[in-house]
Amino acid sequence: MKKIALALLVATAVSGCASIVGKATDSFARNLGNAVLNSEDPATVRDGLPAYLLLLDGLIAGQESGDKSNAGVLLAAAQLNGAYAGNFTQGDSVRARRLSRKSLDYARAAVCLNDADLCLSLDKDIDAFISVVNKDQNTALLYALASSWAGFLQSNSEDWGAIADLPKVDALLMRVVALDANHERGLPYVYLGVINSLRPEALGGKPEVGRAYFEKAIAISEGKNLYAKTALAQYYARLVFNQELHDQLLNEVINANPKANGYTLINTLAQDQAKQLLASGKDYF
């Protein structure tokens, strides 16, 4: 589940830090989040965000154990570490695994501060876990856990023990969209699209369900989220060997104007990825 909408996760993470010092920081965090979302230069974001990662680590290190007010910073750190691991580790699998592990650890810690029942269910069997998740009402917490867990699984895709937790991620995302279908501008549907398009139908996958989820994400963003189209091409069109759809989607992304309020960075990343996929598609199909 590589490169799944860094910009939206970064903005959420940045905004999540606003609670640490009050109203002055609220304004700064919102402005920083908007600047990230609307950046046309992924390299600047890549080079600048590690300082923020260190800031969050320092704030967490100084927290008092068991204080529920610490959860916001933990969630921000979880999302930012996960987003960075999935987008800017540049083929360094060791670093990606390290950062995604930290992301998941922070997310789990936040869950355990906020929600005792969900905390206790994290390592239980899938039925027990789903039973708890389907009663939970905290959309933001469920989504933060799901996105960090998905990133961790992607970075550890060769570890079958880790991949066995994929149904738990699916359950979290399904609960999120049940509570709020438009949460994070439809990004949970992109994750669901990927999850259902990982395997062909003959091996238990649900590619047509995955396609529907991708198209739902595109509709929610009114076509502004170009990454959803790139993901539809990468995960669905390649899986079912639909080259016509694959090339159509990628050309639409490449030829689109990436500038859209709240989507510029993610669209710029999507266009770069679309060019790579279109080039490699000549050998794939």
C-alpha positions, 0 to 999 in steps of 0.5 A: 500500500505504498504512497497512499496520499501522503499530503492528507496524512501529513496535514492531519498529523500537523494539525494534530500537534496544535493542542500541545501549546494552545491557540497560537500553535493552532493557527500555525499548525493549520497554516503549515498543514495547508502549506504542505497540502498545496506544495508543488515541490515534494522534494521540499516537503521530503527534506523539511519534514524530518525536523518535524518528526524529531520535534514530535519524538521530543514532545512524546519523550517528555510526556507523563505516562498515562495522560490522555491529553498526550493522545493527540501528539501520539496520533500526529506522530503516528500519521507523519512517521507512516506517511514519510515511511511510505513516500520518502524513504526512497527504496530504503526498506530498512528505514521504511520498516523502522519508521512504519513500526514507530508509526504503528507503535505510536498509534497503538499507544494513542489507542490505549490512552483513549479506548481501553476496549479497543486496546485490549482487542488489538492482539485478539482474534479477528472475531473479537477484534471486529466485535469491539471495532463495530461498537466504536464511535471514534472515527479519527482514532480508528482511521489513524490506527488503520492507516498506520497499520496499513503502512506497517503491513506494506513495509513488511509485505514479506512477513506473513505473520504481519500480513495476517493482520490485514483483515483487522485493517479492513475492519477498521476502515469499514467501520470508518466509512460506516461512521463517516463516508466522507472522512479524510476526503474519501481516502479510506476508500483508497485503502479499501480499494487497495486491500480488495485488489491485492489478489486476483479473484481466483485467489480470494481477491475482490477486484471489482469491489476494489474498483468500486471503492476507488471510484467512490474515492474519486467521486468524493473528491469530485475528481480532484484527487488524482492519486485515486486514479493512479491507484485504480490503474496500479492495483485494479487495472494491472490485476485484471490486465486491462491495459486500455483502462490502465493507460487511460487513467494514467494519461488522464492523471498526467494531463490534468492540472495538479493544482487544486486546493488541498490536493496539489502535493498529492496530485504532484506525487500522483503524476510522478508515479503515473509516468513511471507506471505508464512506462513500465506498463509497456513491459507489464502487459 
